[in-house]
Amino acid sequence: MIKLLHAADLHLDSAFSSLSADLAAQRRSEQRLALEQLSKLCQDCDIVLLSGDLFDSAYVYRDTLDALTACFASVSAQIFISPGNHDYLQSGCAYLTERWSENVHIFTKPTIECVHLAHLNCDVYGAGFTAKEQAPLLTNFHVNNESTINLMVLHGDMQLQSSYNPITPAQIAASGLDYLALGHVHTRSVETVSTTTYAYPGCMMGRGFDECGQKGVLRAEVCKGCARVEFLPIKSRKYEVLTIDVQENVLPSIFAQLPNDCADDCYRLVLTGESDPLNIDALQKILASRFFSLNIQDKTLPKQELWQAIFEDTLRGHFLRELKAKFDTAEEEEQQNIAQAASLVLALMDGREVQL
């Protein structure tokens, strides 16, 4: 049996462009600190498989390289890396210029290679992206020796039309592998086809609202023809999307539905239900201190009384009929703008004060 740790898509030195410059720098620092957690999780493993996109781009800060090399040097396991589409092998890249510890093996060719580990009776296969896109790598592949434990680390996509090393279940079933460690897809999944277990650990840390929830790595115990896989969380800030149905009193409705433990996380609040036009900037100022980062989306619909005068034979009625016709055929986001325009113009017609 082999104990391995499987991680992918660390995307170190991400831009975090939705955050302020200070918060983005803090998040990059937190990515480096997460490597200390990764190192501890590797301590009882024989092999570490890193399935690409360790870096978000070709440019890597010196601080990040120092943290990563220290992480690798602190691990006794053999480490195998398959560069992906974000950190593909190119002249001057860190994979080729950095001095890595002796336990690190980087697959540097866009063809599958094999490293034999005699003391583990194990063969480790892998390949690396040498450009942003990669043709299929697993076509017609089969292991050299079916009597050993056979592992592979690859960056690739299970979508057939993908430009990023598309992989099919049939190819995996024919491979003879015991465990295929994949990267590229940021959602965690573990599947078995024939005698091969293949898995995506997902990204190690969330970086946006398309990467919500707890993130981490996978640990597996692999024998011939079977693998037991468990998820190990990495302590980090989470991204969460919370839909809130606002009632007559907007702020009390929001406060009533907020979780108690959100101060360290990045939240998107999606406001729904019927409401008068909302002042999102004011809500942002009131609520921002409760989160590490906050994004508010207004998807409320106007209260029904907004259109009550639609059948009046007046300028007000004519105006509302025109807008209601546009409202009924508009996309959801545009409906918000139309309803707000109707509310503002009606307020002006009534001689009420309007705050823009």
PAFIRO-127876 format. One record per residue (C-alpha): x, y, z; residue in one letter. Coordinates in nm, 4 decimals, m for minus. Layout:
X; Y; Z; A
...
END
This chain:
0.0000; 0.0000; 0.0000; M
0.1158; 0.3531; m0.0832; I
0.0103; 0.6611; 0.1085; K
m0.0102; 0.9675; m0.1125; L
m0.1246; 1.3262; m0.0970; L
m0.2859; 1.4779; m0.4042; H
m0.3227; 1.8546; m0.4520; A
m0.3750; 2.0793; m0.7521; A
m0.4594; 2.4293; m0.8668; D
m0.2929; 2.6234; m0.5868; L
m0.2747; 2.9255; m0.8219; H
m0.0102; 3.0904; m0.6068; L
0.0270; 3.4657; m0.6643; D
m0.3234; 3.5071; m0.7999; S
m0.4237; 3.8641; m0.8782; A
m0.7383; 3.8624; m0.6590; F
m0.8534; 4.1456; m0.8835; S
m1.1954; 4.1789; m0.7179; S
m1.0272; 4.2888; m0.3925; L
m0.8476; 4.6101; m0.3028; S
m0.4702; 4.6137; m0.3515; A
m0.4105; 4.5699; 0.0232; D
m0.6544; 4.2814; 0.0598; L
m0.5201; 4.1146; m0.2556; A
m0.1655; 4.1303; m0.1158; A
m0.2921; 3.9837; 0.2111; Q
m0.4581; 3.6945; 0.0259; R
m0.1343; 3.6172; m0.1618; R
0.0485; 3.6116; 0.1707; S
m0.2158; 3.3728; 0.3041; E
m0.1584; 3.1445; 0.0047; Q
0.2068; 3.1175; 0.1077; R
0.1117; 3.0449; 0.4678; L
m0.1170; 2.7647; 0.3478; A
0.1935; 2.5864; 0.2204; L
0.2886; 2.5261; 0.5839; E
m0.0402; 2.3385; 0.6272; Q
0.0326; 2.1429; 0.3097; L
0.3751; 2.0459; 0.4420; S
0.2262; 1.9084; 0.7656; K
m0.0326; 1.7040; 0.5774; L
0.2452; 1.5449; 0.3697; C
0.4479; 1.4194; 0.6662; Q
0.3114; 1.0631; 0.6775; D
0.2951; 1.0192; 0.2990; C
0.5202; 0.8234; 0.0628; D
0.4370; 1.0304; m0.2454; I
0.2964; 1.3770; m0.3183; V
0.1246; 1.4350; m0.6534; L
0.0749; 1.7976; m0.7615; L
m0.1429; 1.8163; m1.0727; S
m0.0536; 2.1533; m1.2181; G
m0.1344; 2.5225; m1.1885; D
0.0734; 2.5581; m0.8745; L
0.1327; 2.9122; m1.0003; F
m0.1323; 3.1415; m1.1463; D
0.1004; 3.2723; m1.4175; S
0.4611; 3.2740; m1.5350; A
0.5478; 3.5544; m1.2927; Y
0.6159; 3.4342; m0.9386; V
0.7200; 3.6485; m0.6423; Y
1.0442; 3.5574; m0.4689; R
0.8529; 3.5285; m0.1413; D
0.6336; 3.2626; m0.2973; T
0.9237; 3.0604; m0.4338; L
1.0961; 3.0715; m0.0958; D
0.7808; 2.9444; 0.0750; A
0.7296; 2.6691; m0.1810; L
1.0892; 2.5450; m0.1797; T
1.0849; 2.5419; 0.2011; A
0.7621; 2.3402; 0.1910; C
0.9110; 2.0829; m0.0465; F
1.2397; 2.0582; 0.1432; A
1.0514; 1.9861; 0.4673; S
0.8779; 1.6842; 0.3146; V
1.0421; 1.3412; 0.3095; S
0.8042; 1.2062; 0.0448; A
0.8827; 1.2015; m0.3255; Q
0.7060; 1.4947; m0.4958; I
0.5875; 1.4769; m0.8571; F
0.4618; 1.7839; m1.0448; I
0.2704; 1.8027; m1.3732; S
0.2710; 2.1666; m1.4973; P
m0.0644; 2.2918; m1.6245; G
m0.2046; 2.5594; m1.8540; N
m0.1426; 2.8497; m1.6115; H
0.2110; 2.7461; m1.5128; D
0.3142; 2.5678; m1.8309; Y
0.6815; 2.5059; m1.8984; L
0.8425; 2.7920; m2.0837; Q
1.1849; 2.9493; m2.1009; S
1.2704; 3.1234; m1.7753; G
0.9851; 2.9717; m1.5743; C
1.0384; 2.8816; m1.2095; A
1.0135; 2.5098; m1.2797; Y
1.3294; 2.5329; m1.4890; L
1.5254; 2.8067; m1.3103; T
1.4628; 2.7352; m0.9414; E
1.6814; 2.4980; m0.7410; R
1.4408; 2.2398; m0.6058; W
1.5162; 1.9825; m0.3361; S
1.6204; 1.6350; m0.4508; E
1.2810; 1.4827; m0.3705; N
1.1096; 1.6950; m0.6381; V
1.0514; 1.5580; m0.9883; H
0.8926; 1.7869; m1.2488; I
0.7585; 1.6315; m1.5682; F
0.8963; 1.8635; m1.8348; T
0.7769; 1.7009; m2.1581; K
0.4362; 1.6954; m2.3318; P
0.4648; 1.3164; m2.3557; T
0.4100; 1.0675; m2.0758; I
0.7213; 0.9599; m1.8878; E
0.7707; 0.7065; m1.6099; C
0.9709; 0.7188; m1.2876; V
1.0226; 0.3859; m1.1090; H
1.0417; 0.3830; m0.7300; L
1.1861; 0.0419; m0.6483; A
1.1544; 0.0770; m0.2696; H
0.7781; 0.1259; m0.3088; L
0.7291; m0.1158; m0.5999; N
0.5663; 0.1786; m0.7752; C
0.5748; 0.3489; m1.1133; D
0.4776; 0.7161; m1.1325; V
0.3784; 0.8518; m1.4734; Y
0.3306; 1.2105; m1.5790; G
0.3641; 1.4815; m1.8411; A
0.3614; 1.8601; m1.8456; G
0.2031; 2.1372; m2.0502; F
0.4577; 2.3224; m2.2614; T
0.2008; 2.5723; m2.3908; A
m0.1293; 2.7201; m2.2765; K
m0.3127; 2.4432; m2.4602; E
m0.2322; 2.0736; m2.4752; Q
m0.3414; 1.7962; m2.7093; A
m0.4609; 1.4662; m2.5540; P
m0.1873; 1.2872; m2.3601; L
m0.3593; 0.9672; m2.2509; L
m0.4493; 0.8327; m2.5972; T
m0.3486; 0.4645; m2.6320; N
m0.1621; 0.4712; m2.3002; F
m0.1128; 0.1571; m2.0930; H
0.1213; 0.0990; m1.8016; V
0.4543; m0.0753; m1.8533; N
0.4215; m0.3204; m1.5649; N
0.0829; m0.4285; m1.4327; E
0.2368; m0.5951; m1.1260; S
0.3543; m0.2651; m0.9734; T
0.1355; 0.0028; m0.8182; I
0.0858; 0.2485; m1.1022; N
0.0204; 0.6177; m1.0421; L
m0.0104; 0.9125; m1.2797; M
m0.0187; 1.2884; m1.2259; V
m0.1707; 1.4996; m1.5049; L
m0.3317; 1.8347; m1.5675; H
m0.6317; 1.7709; m1.7864; G
m1.0023; 1.8064; m1.8563; D
m1.2782; 1.5460; m1.8778; M
m1.4574; 1.7610; m2.1392; Q
m1.4123; 1.5972; m2.4787; L
m1.3856; 1.9249; m2.6739; Q
m1.1448; 2.0837; m2.4266; S
m0.8166; 2.2409; m2.5379; S
m0.6522; 2.1341; m2.2111; Y
m0.5517; 1.7692; m2.2498; N
m0.9003; 1.6192; m2.2899; P
m0.9352; 1.2815; m2.1168; I
m1.2092; 1.0209; m2.1525; T
m1.3284; 0.7536; m1.9070; P
m1.2514; 0.4924; m2.1741; A
m0.8867; 0.6031; m2.1855; Q
m0.8674; 0.5839; m1.8072; I
m1.0268; 0.2374; m1.8019; A
m0.7723; 0.1098; m2.0568; A
m0.4708; 0.2652; m1.8825; S
m0.4007; 0.0011; m1.6183; G
m0.3413; 0.2780; m1.3630; L
m0.4342; 0.2326; m0.9998; D
m0.4691; 0.6063; m0.9278; Y
m0.4844; 0.9006; m1.1683; L
m0.4255; 1.2374; m0.9976; A
m0.5861; 1.5113; m1.2051; L
m0.5837; 1.8891; m1.1904; G
m0.7557; 2.1747; m1.3803; H
m1.1141; 2.1379; m1.2548; V
m1.1596; 2.3382; m0.9347; H
m1.4404; 2.1221; m0.7977; T
m1.3530; 1.8122; m0.5945; R
m1.4536; 1.4718; m0.7333; S
m1.3485; 1.1075; m0.6955; V
m1.4532; 0.8420; m0.9468; E
m1.3638; 0.4825; m1.0317; T
m1.3690; 0.3209; m1.3739; V
m1.2563; m0.0388; m1.4199; S
m0.9743; m0.0744; m1.1614; T
m0.8612; 0.2904; m1.1799; T
m0.9534; 0.5579; m0.9287; T
m0.9279; 0.9066; m1.0755; Y
m0.9771; 1.2260; m0.8810; A
m0.9734; 1.6034; m0.8836; Y
m0.8945; 1.7543; m0.5421; P
m1.0309; 2.0899; m0.6588; G
m0.8426; 2.4100; m0.5897; C
m0.6610; 2.4251; m0.2574; M
m0.7969; 2.7709; m0.1666; M
m1.1007; 2.9551; m0.3000; G
m1.0286; 3.2743; m0.4944; R
m1.3724; 3.3803; m0.6170; G
m1.7448; 3.3130; m0.6005; F
m1.7092; 3.0317; m0.8529; D
m1.4983; 2.8495; m0.5909; E
m1.7251; 2.8517; m0.2871; C
m1.7091; 2.6415; 0.0254; G
m1.4373; 2.4489; 0.2044; Q
m1.1312; 2.3696; m0.0065; K
m0.8353; 2.1400; 0.0511; G
m0.6465; 1.8346; m0.0722; V
m0.6937; 1.4589; m0.1034; L
m0.5100; 1.1832; 0.0779; R
m0.5237; 0.8313; m0.0640; A
m0.4127; 0.4845; 0.0342; E
m0.3524; 0.3008; m0.2935; V
m0.3208; m0.0729; m0.3480; C
m0.3406; m0.2756; m0.6672; K
m0.6777; m0.2025; m0.8231; G
m0.8223; 0.0014; m0.5385; C
m0.7811; 0.3287; m0.3518; A
m0.9304; 0.4734; m0.0358; R
m0.9541; 0.8517; m0.0714; V
m1.0358; 1.1126; 0.1926; E
m1.0677; 1.4900; 0.1801; F
m0.8413; 1.7009; 0.4035; L
m0.9531; 2.0635; 0.4454; P
m0.7063; 2.3509; 0.4321; I
m0.7871; 2.6238; 0.6809; K
m0.8398; 2.9393; 0.4764; S
m1.0945; 3.2075; 0.3965; R
m1.4010; 3.0753; 0.2195; K
m1.6117; 3.2308; m0.0526; Y
m1.9844; 3.1972; 0.0046; E
m2.2993; 3.3129; m0.1779; V
m2.6024; 3.3801; 0.0423; L
m2.9447; 3.4528; m0.1070; T
m3.1619; 3.6663; 0.1219; I
m3.5328; 3.7336; 0.0695; D
m3.5679; 4.0895; 0.1967; V
m3.8935; 4.1856; 0.3599; Q
m4.0522; 4.5210; 0.4464; E
m3.7540; 4.6136; 0.6656; N
m3.4454; 4.5381; 0.4596; V
m3.1656; 4.5597; 0.7181; L
m3.3427; 4.3524; 0.9856; P
m3.4159; 4.0919; 0.7181; S
m3.0475; 4.0767; 0.6239; I
m2.9226; 4.0647; 0.9836; F
m3.1680; 3.7876; 1.0684; A
m3.0315; 3.5639; 0.7936; Q
m2.6577; 3.6284; 0.8275; L
m2.4461; 3.3466; 0.9744; P
m2.2591; 3.4170; 1.2970; N
m1.9143; 3.3157; 1.1708; D
m1.8611; 3.5184; 0.8523; C
m1.6040; 3.7772; 0.9669; A
m1.3083; 3.5953; 0.8079; D
m1.4757; 3.5081; 0.4803; D
m1.5707; 3.6628; 0.1469; C
m1.9460; 3.6847; 0.0927; Y
m2.1815; 3.7721; m0.1872; R
m2.5287; 3.8653; m0.0671; L
m2.7956; 3.8227; m0.3346; V
m3.1030; 4.0200; m0.2306; L
m3.4349; 3.8927; m0.3646; T
m3.8047; 3.9411; m0.3002; G
m4.0176; 4.2533; m0.3453; E
m3.8753; 4.5815; m0.2253; S
m3.8609; 4.9512; m0.2767; D
m3.5458; 5.0569; m0.4662; P
m3.2410; 4.9729; m0.2520; L
m2.9414; 5.1937; m0.1810; N
m2.6708; 4.9327; m0.2312; I
m2.3856; 5.1716; m0.1500; D
m2.5404; 5.2507; 0.1878; A
m2.5975; 4.8817; 0.2610; L
m2.2362; 4.8089; 0.1653; Q
m2.1081; 5.0665; 0.4154; K
m2.3254; 4.9332; 0.6953; I
m2.2453; 4.5651; 0.6402; L
m1.8864; 4.5631; 0.5123; A
m1.7213; 4.5434; 0.8545; S
m1.8919; 4.2091; 0.9205; R
m1.6917; 4.0359; 0.6452; F
m1.3389; 4.0124; 0.5099; F
m1.4891; 4.1094; 0.1754; S
m1.8488; 4.1803; 0.0740; L
m2.0283; 4.1966; m0.2596; N
m2.4008; 4.2779; m0.2745; I
m2.6244; 4.2009; m0.5727; Q
m2.9697; 4.3535; m0.5936; D
m3.2114; 4.1086; m0.7562; K
m3.5219; 4.2375; m0.5826; T
m3.8353; 4.3043; m0.7823; L
m4.0445; 4.6179; m0.7389; P
m4.3417; 4.6014; m0.5091; K
m4.6644; 4.5384; m0.6951; Q
m4.7982; 4.8845; m0.6082; E
m4.5321; 5.0339; m0.8343; L
m4.7541; 4.9498; m1.1331; W
m5.0916; 5.0242; m0.9709; Q
m5.1590; 5.3290; m1.1877; A
m5.0888; 5.1428; m1.5111; I
m5.4497; 5.1674; m1.6352; F
m5.5012; 5.5344; m1.5503; E
m5.5803; 5.7581; m1.8487; D
m5.3130; 6.0015; m1.7358; T
m4.9538; 6.0916; m1.8115; L
m4.8590; 5.8713; m1.5141; R
m5.0548; 5.5769; m1.6558; G
m4.9122; 5.6196; m2.0061; H
m4.5581; 5.6382; m1.8660; F
m4.6060; 5.3242; m1.6559; L
m4.7585; 5.1276; m1.9453; R
m4.4547; 5.2032; m2.1614; E
m4.2106; 5.0955; m1.8904; L
m4.4128; 4.7897; m1.7869; K
m4.4071; 4.6590; m2.1450; A
m4.0275; 4.6891; m2.1453; K
m4.0070; 4.5391; m1.7955; F
m4.2038; 4.2282; m1.8932; D
m3.9725; 4.1429; m2.1854; T
m3.6395; 4.2438; m2.0275; A
m3.3698; 4.0236; m1.8776; E
m3.3640; 4.0015; m1.4977; E
m3.0746; 4.2453; m1.4541; E
m3.2363; 4.5006; m1.6856; E
m3.5662; 4.4671; m1.4980; Q
m3.3931; 4.6115; m1.1922; Q
m3.2919; 4.9211; m1.3899; N
m3.6378; 4.9679; m1.5407; I
m3.8115; 4.9368; m1.2035; A
m3.5702; 5.1833; m1.0475; Q
m3.6306; 5.4295; m1.3308; A
m4.0069; 5.3982; m1.2796; A
m3.9751; 5.4625; m0.9058; S
m3.7537; 5.7663; m0.9550; L
m3.9772; 5.9275; m1.2175; V
m4.2913; 5.8675; m1.0115; L
m4.1205; 6.0301; m0.7136; A
m4.0362; 6.3326; m0.9273; L
m4.3950; 6.3495; m1.0537; M
m4.5123; 6.3537; m0.6905; D
m4.2693; 6.6295; m0.6011; G
m4.0823; 6.4063; m0.3567; R
m3.7120; 6.4388; m0.2832; E
m3.5007; 6.1965; m0.4850; V
m3.1600; 6.0638; m0.3798; Q
m2.9502; 5.9335; m0.6677; L
END
